[in-house]
């Protein structure tokens, strides 16, 4: 067995989350892909990124994503640390939408709204791991079959997520989804909380960020988009030029949690392009994010409070930053937003690529 392979097994018999027979229960495992001193650990629970370890400018290694020391805290976690979220990431107003004139009511898990696929979305299920490879291009794939009616969503959908170390300190995430028998909304996202100084380094307000998005979709008091599209120029949301995250956060209460409309240098708005650059000046670590998605959720962990994380470190407000490439939130209820309905015979394809330097 390769050294970078399986590290830990926990069995579902240790907790009671699912109404299924013992014969159908799958083991929850932790996997690692590694190249040199760059390593990424992922569990098949929610296809969740548990750690990302890489050096700083002086060669000192640190884990740069927030999370937990063991797998058990992830089972009832409400932060979505590192998880793949779906069937529809972000929010759906009222938990309602219509397709071809048919109305659907899905599970409402944030007041009257649906967040990240409902109370048991893709972050709360066991995926199947396959194609775990080492060598020069280490990778692993996770698959899940979402059944018709899961959380109220229509149709069966086959989903896969592949994590690949594609080069020196480069990580890609490829998400694919295929509806099998009914049209359905699909909008997946990777929900890692980044702190490039190290997960236990405190707040990220001194980090410098650049976001190549000239507009946002403003939201109401329950964080549902109003349907408007507004420019960022001259506002506290303007990160077209690099600036520290904390430079104007006091103007945004309680902090940033907004979708940016990502700019494109070509007529193809879904071309893979650089959409954000995050840098921690103390460690020298920098992260470029590339994607083919039209939107980016910029979230400064405003709701984190007294969460006991790795090494006993207690995470609080602003201790991590999420950069979630995505379709626009609540697109199913806004005809002026890019459509998220995927039909049988079509394939949803979402690509993310991280380039780290120091």
C-alpha positions as CSV (number, residue, x, y, z in Angstrom):
1,X,0.0,0.0,0.0
2,X,1.4,3.4,-0.9
3,X,2.6,5.6,1.9
4,X,0.3,8.4,0.7
5,X,-2.8,6.1,0.8
6,X,-5.4,5.5,3.4
7,X,-4.7,6.8,6.9
8,X,-7.7,6.2,9.0
9,X,-11.0,4.2,9.1
10,X,-14.0,5.1,11.2
11,X,-17.2,3.0,10.9
12,X,-20.7,4.4,10.8
13,X,-21.7,2.1,13.6
14,X,-20.0,4.7,15.9
15,X,-22.7,7.2,15.4
16,X,-26.3,7.2,14.2
17,X,-27.0,9.7,11.4
18,X,-28.6,7.5,8.8
19,X,-31.7,5.3,8.7
20,X,-30.1,2.5,6.8
21,X,-29.3,-1.1,7.5
22,X,-25.9,-2.0,8.7
23,X,-25.3,-3.9,5.5
24,X,-25.4,-0.7,3.4
25,X,-23.1,1.3,5.6
26,X,-19.7,2.3,4.1
27,X,-16.5,3.0,6.0
28,X,-15.5,6.6,6.3
29,X,-11.8,7.0,5.4
30,X,-9.2,9.6,5.2
31,X,-7.0,9.7,2.1
32,X,-3.9,11.7,1.2
33,X,-2.4,12.8,-2.1
34,X,1.2,14.1,-1.8
35,X,4.0,15.4,-3.9
36,X,7.2,16.3,-2.1
37,X,6.4,18.5,0.9
38,X,2.9,19.4,-0.5
39,X,0.1,17.3,0.8
40,X,-3.7,17.3,0.7
41,X,-5.9,15.1,2.9
42,X,-9.5,14.4,2.0
43,X,-12.2,12.2,3.5
44,X,-15.0,10.5,1.7
45,X,-17.4,12.1,4.2
46,X,-18.6,15.0,2.1
47,X,-15.6,14.6,-0.2
48,X,-14.1,17.1,2.3
49,X,-10.6,18.6,2.3
50,X,-9.3,18.1,5.8
51,X,-5.8,19.6,5.4
52,X,-3.5,21.3,2.9
53,X,0.1,21.4,4.0
54,X,2.8,23.4,2.2
55,X,5.9,25.4,3.1
56,X,6.3,29.2,3.6
57,X,9.0,31.4,2.2
58,X,11.5,30.0,4.8
59,X,10.5,26.4,4.2
60,X,8.4,26.0,7.3
61,X,5.4,23.7,6.8
62,X,1.9,24.6,7.9
63,X,-1.6,23.4,7.4
64,X,-3.5,26.3,5.7
65,X,-7.1,25.2,5.9
66,X,-9.3,25.2,9.0
67,X,-10.7,21.9,10.2
68,X,-10.7,19.2,12.8
69,X,-8.1,16.7,14.2
70,X,-10.4,13.7,13.7
71,X,-13.3,12.8,11.4
72,X,-16.1,12.6,14.0
73,X,-16.5,16.4,14.4
74,X,-17.3,16.7,10.7
75,X,-20.4,14.6,11.1
76,X,-22.5,17.3,12.7
77,X,-20.4,20.3,11.6
78,X,-22.4,23.4,10.6
79,X,-19.4,25.3,9.2
80,X,-19.0,23.2,6.0
81,X,-15.2,23.1,6.6
82,X,-13.6,21.9,3.3
83,X,-16.8,20.1,2.1
84,X,-18.2,19.8,-1.4
85,X,-21.7,21.4,-1.1
86,X,-24.7,20.7,-3.3
87,X,-26.9,19.6,-5.0
88,X,-27.2,23.4,-5.1
89,X,-24.6,25.4,-3.2
90,X,-25.4,28.7,-1.6
91,X,-29.0,29.8,-1.0
92,X,-32.4,29.2,-2.6
93,X,-35.0,31.7,-1.5
94,X,-38.0,30.0,0.2
95,X,-36.6,26.6,-0.8
96,X,-38.7,26.9,-3.9
97,X,-38.3,26.8,-7.7
98,X,-40.0,25.7,-10.8
99,X,-38.8,23.7,-13.8
100,X,-40.9,23.6,-17.0
101,X,-43.9,24.8,-15.0
102,X,-43.7,22.3,-12.2
103,X,-43.1,23.7,-8.7
104,X,-40.7,22.1,-6.3
105,X,-40.4,22.6,-2.5
106,X,-37.1,21.5,-1.1
107,X,-35.8,21.1,2.4
108,X,-35.5,24.5,4.2
109,X,-32.5,24.5,6.6
110,X,-31.9,28.2,7.1
111,X,-35.1,29.7,8.2
112,X,-37.4,29.7,5.2
113,X,-34.5,29.2,2.8
114,X,-32.3,26.4,1.7
115,X,-28.6,26.5,2.2
116,X,-26.0,24.3,0.5
117,X,-28.5,21.6,-0.5
118,X,-30.5,21.2,2.6
119,X,-30.0,19.6,6.0
120,X,-28.4,16.6,4.4
121,X,-26.7,17.9,1.3
122,X,-23.6,16.5,-0.4
123,X,-21.5,17.6,2.5
124,X,-23.3,15.2,4.8
125,X,-23.2,12.0,2.8
126,X,-20.6,9.3,2.2
127,X,-18.9,9.3,-1.2
128,X,-17.2,6.4,-2.9
129,X,-13.4,6.8,-3.4
130,X,-11.7,5.4,-6.5
131,X,-8.7,5.9,-8.7
132,X,-6.4,6.8,-5.9
133,X,-3.0,7.4,-7.6
134,X,0.4,8.4,-6.5
135,X,3.4,9.2,-8.7
136,X,4.1,12.5,-10.5
137,X,0.4,13.5,-10.7
138,X,-1.3,12.2,-7.5
139,X,-5.1,12.2,-7.6
140,X,-8.2,10.7,-6.2
141,X,-11.8,10.6,-7.3
142,X,-15.0,10.6,-5.2
143,X,-18.4,9.6,-6.6
144,X,-21.9,9.9,-5.3
145,X,-25.4,9.0,-6.7
146,X,-27.9,11.6,-5.6
147,X,-31.4,10.0,-5.7
148,X,-34.6,11.4,-7.1
149,X,-36.3,13.4,-4.3
150,X,-33.2,13.8,-2.2
151,X,-33.8,16.9,-0.1
152,X,-36.7,17.5,-2.5
153,X,-34.6,17.9,-5.7
154,X,-35.9,16.1,-8.8
155,X,-34.2,13.3,-10.6
156,X,-31.2,11.0,-10.1
157,X,-27.8,12.6,-10.6
158,X,-24.4,11.0,-10.8
159,X,-21.7,13.2,-9.3
160,X,-17.9,13.0,-9.3
161,X,-15.2,15.1,-7.8
162,X,-11.5,14.6,-8.6
163,X,-8.6,16.1,-6.6
164,X,-5.3,16.3,-8.5
165,X,-1.9,17.7,-7.6
166,X,-1.1,18.8,-11.1
167,X,2.3,20.4,-10.6
168,X,4.6,21.8,-7.9
169,X,2.2,23.3,-5.3
170,X,-0.7,23.2,-7.7
171,X,-4.1,21.6,-6.9
172,X,-7.1,21.1,-9.1
173,X,-10.6,20.2,-8.3
174,X,-12.8,18.9,-11.1
175,X,-16.6,18.5,-10.4
176,X,-18.9,16.7,-12.8
177,X,-22.6,16.0,-12.5
178,X,-24.9,14.1,-14.9
179,X,-28.7,14.2,-14.5
180,X,-30.1,10.7,-15.4
181,X,-33.8,11.2,-15.9
182,X,-35.1,14.6,-15.0
183,X,-34.0,18.2,-15.4
184,X,-32.6,19.6,-12.1
185,X,-30.7,22.5,-10.7
186,X,-27.0,21.8,-10.1
187,X,-24.4,24.2,-8.5
188,X,-21.6,22.6,-6.6
189,X,-18.9,24.4,-4.6
190,X,-15.8,23.6,-2.6
191,X,-16.1,25.2,0.9
192,X,-12.6,25.3,2.3
193,X,-11.7,28.1,4.8
194,X,-8.2,29.3,4.0
195,X,-5.6,30.9,6.3
196,X,-2.3,31.1,4.4
197,X,-0.4,31.9,7.6
198,X,-1.6,28.6,9.1
199,X,-4.9,27.4,10.3
200,X,-4.0,28.4,13.9
201,X,-2.7,31.9,13.1
202,X,-5.7,34.0,14.0
203,X,-7.6,36.3,11.8
204,X,-7.0,36.9,8.0
205,X,-7.7,40.6,8.1
206,X,-4.1,41.5,7.1
207,X,-4.2,39.2,4.1
208,X,-4.1,40.9,0.8
209,X,-6.8,39.9,-1.7
210,X,-7.5,40.7,-5.3
211,X,-10.8,39.6,-6.9
212,X,-11.3,40.0,-10.6
213,X,-15.0,40.7,-10.4
214,X,-16.4,44.2,-11.3
215,X,-20.0,43.5,-10.0
216,X,-21.8,41.8,-7.2
217,X,-25.3,40.4,-6.7
218,X,-26.5,42.2,-3.5
219,X,-28.7,40.4,-1.0
220,X,-31.5,41.1,1.4
221,X,-31.5,40.7,5.2
222,X,-31.7,36.9,4.8
223,X,-28.8,36.8,2.3
224,X,-31.0,36.0,-0.7
225,X,-30.1,38.0,-3.9
226,X,-32.4,40.8,-4.7
227,X,-31.9,40.2,-8.4
228,X,-29.9,43.4,-8.9
229,X,-26.4,43.5,-10.3
230,X,-24.3,46.4,-9.1
231,X,-20.8,47.6,-9.8
232,X,-18.1,47.4,-7.0
233,X,-16.2,50.5,-8.1
234,X,-15.9,53.0,-5.3
235,X,-17.4,50.7,-2.7
236,X,-16.0,48.5,0.1
237,X,-16.5,45.5,-2.2
238,X,-13.9,46.8,-4.7
239,X,-10.9,44.4,-4.7
240,X,-10.1,44.9,-8.4
241,X,-6.7,46.1,-7.1
242,X,-5.0,44.2,-4.2
243,X,-6.0,45.4,-0.8
244,X,-6.1,43.9,2.7
245,X,-9.3,42.1,3.6
246,X,-9.7,44.2,6.8
247,X,-9.1,47.6,5.0
248,X,-12.9,48.3,4.8
249,X,-14.5,45.4,6.5
250,X,-15.9,47.8,9.2
251,X,-18.2,49.1,6.4
252,X,-19.7,45.7,5.8
253,X,-21.5,44.3,8.8
254,X,-20.8,41.6,10.0
255,X,-18.3,41.0,7.2
256,X,-18.1,39.9,3.6
257,X,-20.5,37.2,2.3
258,X,-21.3,38.1,-1.3
259,X,-21.2,36.7,-4.8
260,X,-18.9,38.4,-7.4
261,X,-19.7,38.3,-11.1
262,X,-16.3,37.2,-12.4
263,X,-14.8,39.2,-15.3
264,X,-13.5,37.5,-18.5
265,X,-11.0,38.6,-21.0
266,X,-12.7,36.7,-23.7
267,X,-16.2,36.4,-25.1
268,X,-16.4,33.0,-23.4
269,X,-17.5,33.8,-19.9
270,X,-16.9,30.2,-18.9
271,X,-13.3,30.0,-20.0
272,X,-10.8,29.0,-17.3
273,X,-9.2,32.2,-16.0
274,X,-7.6,33.7,-12.9
275,X,-10.3,35.1,-10.7
276,X,-8.6,35.8,-7.4
277,X,-5.2,36.2,-5.7
278,X,-4.8,35.8,-1.9
279,X,-1.5,36.6,-0.1
280,X,-0.3,36.4,3.5
281,X,2.6,38.8,3.7
282,X,4.0,37.3,6.9
283,X,4.6,33.8,5.6
284,X,5.0,34.8,2.0
285,X,2.4,32.3,0.9
286,X,0.3,33.3,-2.1
287,X,-2.7,31.5,-3.7
288,X,-4.0,32.1,-7.1
289,X,-7.5,30.7,-7.9
290,X,-8.5,29.8,-11.5
291,X,-12.0,28.6,-12.5
292,X,-14.5,28.3,-15.3
293,X,-17.4,29.4,-13.2
294,X,-19.2,32.7,-13.5
295,X,-19.4,33.6,-9.8
296,X,-17.2,33.7,-6.6
297,X,-18.6,33.8,-3.1
298,X,-16.3,35.8,-0.9
299,X,-16.9,34.9,2.8
300,X,-14.8,36.1,5.7
301,X,-16.1,33.5,8.2
302,X,-18.3,36.0,10.0
303,X,-20.3,33.3,11.7
304,X,-17.4,31.4,13.2
305,X,-17.5,31.5,16.9
306,X,-15.7,29.3,19.5
307,X,-15.2,26.3,17.2
308,X,-12.7,23.9,18.6
309,X,-10.4,23.0,15.7
310,X,-7.1,21.3,15.0
311,X,-4.6,21.1,17.8
312,X,-7.1,22.6,20.2
313,X,-7.0,25.9,18.5
314,X,-10.4,27.7,18.9
315,X,-11.5,29.4,15.6
316,X,-13.4,32.6,15.8
317,X,-14.7,35.4,13.6
318,X,-12.5,36.2,10.5
319,X,-10.1,33.3,11.2
320,X,-10.5,32.0,7.6
321,X,-11.6,33.1,4.2
322,X,-13.8,31.2,1.8
323,X,-13.4,31.7,-2.0
324,X,-16.2,29.5,-3.5
325,X,-16.4,29.5,-7.2
326,X,-20.0,28.9,-8.2
327,X,-23.1,29.8,-10.2
328,X,-24.9,32.8,-8.9
329,X,-27.0,32.2,-5.7
330,X,-30.7,31.6,-6.1
331,X,-30.3,31.6,-9.9
332,X,-33.3,29.3,-10.1
333,X,-35.5,32.2,-9.1
334,X,-33.8,35.0,-11.1
335,X,-34.2,34.7,-14.9
336,X,-31.5,37.4,-15.4
337,X,-28.9,35.2,-13.7
338,X,-27.1,32.4,-15.6
339,X,-29.3,29.3,-15.6
340,X,-28.4,26.3,-13.4
341,X,-30.9,23.8,-14.7
342,X,-29.1,20.8,-16.2
343,X,-31.1,18.3,-18.3
344,X,-30.5,14.6,-19.0
345,X,-27.8,14.3,-21.7
346,X,-26.1,17.4,-20.5
347,X,-23.1,17.5,-18.1
348,X,-22.4,20.1,-15.4
349,X,-18.6,20.7,-15.3
350,X,-17.0,22.9,-12.7
351,X,-13.2,23.3,-12.6
352,X,-11.0,25.0,-9.9
353,X,-7.3,25.3,-9.9
354,X,-5.1,26.6,-7.1
355,X,-1.5,27.8,-7.7
356,X,0.5,28.3,-4.5
357,X,3.8,30.2,-4.3
358,X,5.9,31.6,-1.5
